[in-house]
């Protein structure tokens, strides 16, 4: 199973005849091929897998997905803190 976080398309250009774009993942910029989603526009959100945009999300879908990702990240950090607390209690 592959999990993909939505990213915002910030730039679109051609590279060797392929439609490419810069995708912003909350401050981390990555290049992706946009050929599978030729209708994507700057400012829209895309799901990227293995360097290829595979679907476009509207802003509401992207917001919900990003909120779920944040919840997962928060839970992971909480779990890590709890494990560190347990380790310090047994020392």
Secondary structure, 3 states (H helix, E strand, C coil): CCCCCCEEEEEEEEECCEEEEEEEECCEEEEEECHHHCCCCCCCEEEEECCEEEEEECHHHHHHHHHHHHHHHHHHHHHHHHHHHHHHHCC
